[in-house]
Amino acid sequence: MNRTLAALFATMALMAGCSTGPVTESPAAASPSVASAPTPAPSTQPTTPSSSPTSEPSAGLVTHALAPFGPDGFDDQDPRAASITFTFDAPASWERFEEIGVWIDGNGPPEGADLMFFRGMGLYGEPCLTDEAASPDIAVGPTVDDFVTALVDHPSIDVTAPVDVTLAGYPGQYLDLQVPDDIGACATYKPLDGHHYAQGPGQRWHMWVLDVGGVRVLVETNDFAGTSAQRLGEVQAMIDSLQIEP
């Protein structure tokens, strides 16, 4: 992990209010471990995002245009990824987090939520980390299928069966990941590299793994069993408004 990414996750941990312990939607596939979540709907073909990073489209909504893989985000050194921009409308009550996404209540329990953007990278063989500085030990290939298969085949990660989807005009696969209810023994619970860690036990990760012009990207929303229907509706509206510009 480069210094920029390490510093970013340190900042996220501080903002979530817990640096030493765990803090951390959509046709949700049927699963006994995942409650009702926003349902993705096919979007229109991608259009050019707003030229301004943040603007006011209408009362109570803010348009965000984020470039999470450029120098102000993860800076993963892939020029194809660096140019990708995600544009969506969010309620003004949701807080922008750097170039990575938006959240409310710091994405923490009991009813926090977020919308964030990642690449989908390596996996940890044991997600319940006792050493927060541990490196991922399961390599993942570059395609959507590579990443989804690695998640499904992982013996310690609880995910639903993936389904084919189209989001913002791009093809991919959708699945849910359920954080265990008991992660108290973990220094942090983190299944994925290049990604935030669980913000609390029982958190639900709703993942659209998309192919954007040959670049794999991960559009993800997080919530808890206590997240209100109103907030879940706000998340769905953000997903419905999402545009991706490669």
C-alpha positions as CSV (number, residue, x, y, z in Angstrom):
1,M,0.0,0.0,0.0
2,N,1.5,3.4,-1.0
3,R,1.9,6.3,1.4
4,T,-1.1,8.2,0.0
5,L,-3.4,5.2,0.5
6,A,-2.1,4.5,4.0
7,A,-2.6,8.1,5.0
8,L,-6.1,8.1,3.6
9,F,-7.2,5.1,5.6
10,A,-5.6,6.5,8.8
11,T,-7.7,9.6,8.2
12,M,-10.8,7.5,7.7
13,A,-10.2,5.7,11.0
14,L,-9.7,8.9,12.9
15,M,-12.9,10.4,11.4
16,A,-14.9,7.3,12.3
17,G,-13.7,7.8,15.9
18,C,-12.0,4.5,16.5
19,S,-8.3,4.0,15.6
20,T,-7.7,0.9,17.5
21,G,-10.8,-1.2,17.0
22,P,-13.3,-2.0,14.3
23,V,-15.4,0.9,13.2
24,T,-16.4,1.0,9.8
25,E,-27.5,-1.9,-2.7
26,S,-29.5,-2.9,-6.1
27,P,-31.2,-6.1,-6.6
28,A,-30.1,-7.7,-3.4
29,A,-29.8,-11.4,-3.9
30,A,-31.9,-13.4,-1.5
31,S,-29.9,-14.2,1.6
32,P,-30.8,-14.9,5.2
33,S,-28.0,-12.7,6.4
34,V,-28.8,-9.6,4.4
35,A,-31.9,-7.4,5.1
36,S,-33.8,-5.4,2.5
37,A,-31.5,-3.0,0.7
38,P,-31.7,-0.5,-2.2
39,T,-32.4,-2.1,-5.6
40,P,-30.2,-1.1,-8.5
41,A,-32.0,0.0,-11.7
42,P,-30.4,0.2,-15.1
43,S,-29.2,3.7,-15.8
44,T,-29.0,5.7,-18.9
45,Q,-25.8,5.7,-20.9
46,P,-23.0,7.7,-19.2
47,T,-23.0,11.4,-19.8
48,T,-20.4,14.1,-19.2
49,P,-20.2,15.0,-15.5
50,S,-20.5,18.5,-14.1
51,S,-17.4,20.6,-14.7
52,S,-17.6,21.7,-11.1
53,P,-16.7,19.2,-8.3
54,T,-19.7,20.2,-6.3
55,S,-22.7,22.2,-7.3
56,E,-26.3,22.7,-6.3
57,P,-28.8,21.1,-8.7
58,S,-31.9,21.8,-6.7
59,A,-33.0,22.6,-3.2
60,G,-31.7,20.0,-0.7
61,L,-29.5,18.2,-3.2
62,V,-25.8,18.5,-4.0
63,T,-24.2,17.2,-7.2
64,H,-20.8,15.6,-6.5
65,A,-18.3,14.8,-9.3
66,L,-15.6,12.6,-7.8
67,A,-12.4,11.2,-9.3
68,P,-11.4,8.7,-6.6
69,F,-8.5,7.1,-8.5
70,G,-6.6,10.3,-9.4
71,P,-3.8,12.1,-7.4
72,D,-6.3,13.4,-4.9
73,G,-7.8,10.0,-4.2
74,F,-6.2,6.5,-4.1
75,D,-3.7,7.5,-6.8
76,D,-3.2,3.9,-8.0
77,Q,-0.9,4.9,-10.8
78,D,-3.2,3.6,-13.5
79,P,-3.9,6.4,-16.0
80,R,-7.0,4.7,-17.3
81,A,-8.5,4.6,-13.8
82,A,-7.3,8.1,-12.9
83,S,-9.6,9.7,-15.5
84,I,-12.8,8.0,-14.3
85,T,-15.3,10.4,-12.7
86,F,-18.4,9.4,-10.7
87,T,-21.2,12.0,-10.7
88,F,-24.4,11.7,-8.5
89,D,-26.9,13.8,-6.5
90,A,-26.8,13.5,-2.7
91,P,-28.8,15.1,0.0
92,A,-27.1,18.1,1.5
93,S,-27.1,16.3,4.9
94,W,-24.6,13.7,3.5
95,E,-20.9,14.6,4.1
96,R,-18.4,14.3,1.3
97,F,-15.3,12.2,2.2
98,E,-12.3,13.4,0.1
99,E,-12.7,12.1,-3.5
100,I,-13.8,8.7,-2.2
101,G,-17.5,9.2,-1.7
102,V,-20.2,10.5,0.7
103,W,-21.4,9.3,4.1
104,I,-23.8,10.1,6.9
105,D,-23.1,9.5,10.6
106,G,-19.5,8.7,9.6
107,N,-20.8,5.4,8.1
108,G,-21.0,4.0,11.6
109,P,-23.6,2.1,13.7
110,P,-26.4,2.1,14.5
111,E,-27.8,3.7,11.3
112,G,-24.9,5.2,9.4
113,A,-24.6,4.7,5.6
114,D,-22.3,5.6,2.7
115,L,-21.7,5.5,-1.0
116,M,-18.0,5.0,-2.0
117,F,-15.9,4.0,-5.0
118,F,-13.0,1.6,-5.0
119,R,-11.0,-0.5,-7.5
120,G,-11.4,-4.0,-6.0
121,M,-7.9,-5.3,-5.2
122,G,-6.4,-8.2,-3.2
123,L,-8.0,-10.0,-0.3
124,Y,-7.0,-11.0,3.2
125,G,-7.0,-14.7,3.9
126,E,-8.1,-13.8,7.4
127,P,-10.3,-10.7,7.4
128,C,-10.2,-10.5,11.2
129,L,-6.9,-8.8,11.4
130,T,-4.9,-8.8,14.6
131,D,-2.2,-6.6,13.0
132,E,-3.6,-3.5,11.2
133,A,-0.4,-3.2,9.2
134,A,-0.9,-6.7,7.6
135,S,-0.6,-7.0,3.9
136,P,-3.2,-8.9,1.7
137,D,-2.2,-12.4,0.9
138,I,-4.6,-13.4,-1.8
139,A,-3.9,-11.9,-5.3
140,V,-6.8,-11.0,-7.5
141,G,-6.7,-10.7,-11.3
142,P,-7.8,-7.5,-13.1
143,T,-11.3,-8.5,-14.4
144,V,-14.7,-8.3,-12.8
145,D,-15.0,-12.1,-12.9
146,D,-11.6,-12.4,-11.1
147,F,-12.7,-10.2,-8.2
148,V,-16.2,-11.7,-7.8
149,T,-14.9,-15.2,-8.0
150,A,-12.3,-14.5,-5.3
151,L,-15.0,-13.1,-3.0
152,V,-17.3,-16.1,-3.6
153,D,-14.5,-18.6,-3.2
154,H,-13.1,-17.1,0.0
155,P,-13.9,-19.5,2.9
156,S,-14.2,-16.7,5.6
157,I,-16.3,-14.1,3.8
158,D,-20.1,-14.2,3.8
159,V,-21.3,-13.1,0.3
160,T,-24.5,-13.6,-1.7
161,A,-24.6,-15.3,-5.1
162,P,-23.5,-12.7,-7.7
163,V,-26.0,-11.5,-10.3
164,D,-25.4,-9.8,-13.6
165,V,-26.3,-6.1,-13.6
166,T,-25.9,-2.9,-15.6
167,L,-25.3,0.3,-13.6
168,A,-24.9,3.7,-15.2
169,G,-24.7,2.0,-18.5
170,Y,-21.8,-0.3,-17.6
171,P,-22.0,-4.1,-17.2
172,G,-20.9,-6.0,-14.1
173,Q,-22.0,-8.2,-11.2
174,Y,-23.7,-7.4,-8.0
175,L,-23.4,-9.1,-4.6
176,D,-23.7,-8.4,-0.9
177,L,-21.0,-8.9,1.8
178,Q,-22.1,-9.4,5.4
179,V,-19.7,-8.3,8.2
180,P,-20.0,-10.8,11.1
181,D,-22.0,-9.8,14.2
182,D,-19.0,-10.5,16.4
183,I,-15.7,-8.8,15.4
184,G,-14.7,-7.7,18.9
185,A,-11.5,-9.9,18.8
186,C,-10.3,-8.1,15.6
187,A,-8.0,-5.2,15.7
188,T,-9.9,-4.4,12.5
189,Y,-12.1,-6.4,10.2
190,K,-10.9,-5.8,6.6
191,P,-11.5,-8.4,3.9
192,L,-10.3,-6.2,1.0
193,D,-7.1,-4.2,0.3
194,G,-7.5,-0.7,-1.1
195,H,-10.8,-0.4,0.8
196,H,-12.0,0.8,4.2
197,Y,-12.5,-1.6,7.0
198,A,-15.8,-2.5,8.7
199,Q,-17.2,0.4,10.7
200,G,-19.1,-1.9,13.1
201,P,-20.4,-5.4,13.6
202,G,-23.1,-6.6,11.2
203,Q,-22.4,-3.9,8.6
204,R,-23.8,-4.7,5.1
205,W,-21.7,-4.0,2.0
206,H,-23.6,-3.8,-1.2
207,M,-21.2,-4.1,-4.2
208,W,-21.6,-3.4,-7.9
209,V,-18.4,-4.6,-9.6
210,L,-18.3,-3.0,-13.0
211,D,-16.2,-3.0,-16.2
212,V,-15.7,0.6,-17.2
213,G,-13.9,0.6,-20.5
214,G,-11.7,-2.3,-19.4
215,V,-11.1,-1.0,-15.9
216,R,-12.7,-2.8,-13.0
217,V,-14.3,-0.4,-10.5
218,L,-16.3,-1.1,-7.3
219,V,-19.4,1.0,-6.6
220,E,-20.4,0.2,-3.0
221,T,-23.0,1.3,-0.4
222,N,-22.8,0.4,3.2
223,D,-25.5,0.3,5.9
224,F,-26.7,-1.5,9.1
225,A,-29.8,-3.3,10.2
226,G,-30.8,-0.1,12.0
227,T,-30.3,2.2,9.0
228,S,-33.7,3.9,8.4
229,A,-35.9,3.4,5.4
230,Q,-35.5,7.1,4.6
231,R,-31.7,6.8,4.4
232,L,-31.9,3.6,2.4
233,G,-34.2,5.5,0.0
234,E,-31.6,8.3,-0.2
235,V,-28.9,5.8,-1.1
236,Q,-31.1,4.3,-3.8
237,A,-31.7,7.8,-5.2
238,M,-28.0,8.4,-5.4
239,I,-27.4,5.1,-7.2
240,D,-30.3,6.0,-9.6
241,S,-28.6,9.3,-10.4
242,L,-25.1,7.9,-10.8
243,Q,-23.2,8.7,-14.0
244,I,-19.7,7.3,-14.8
245,E,-17.4,9.0,-17.2
246,P,-14.3,7.0,-18.2
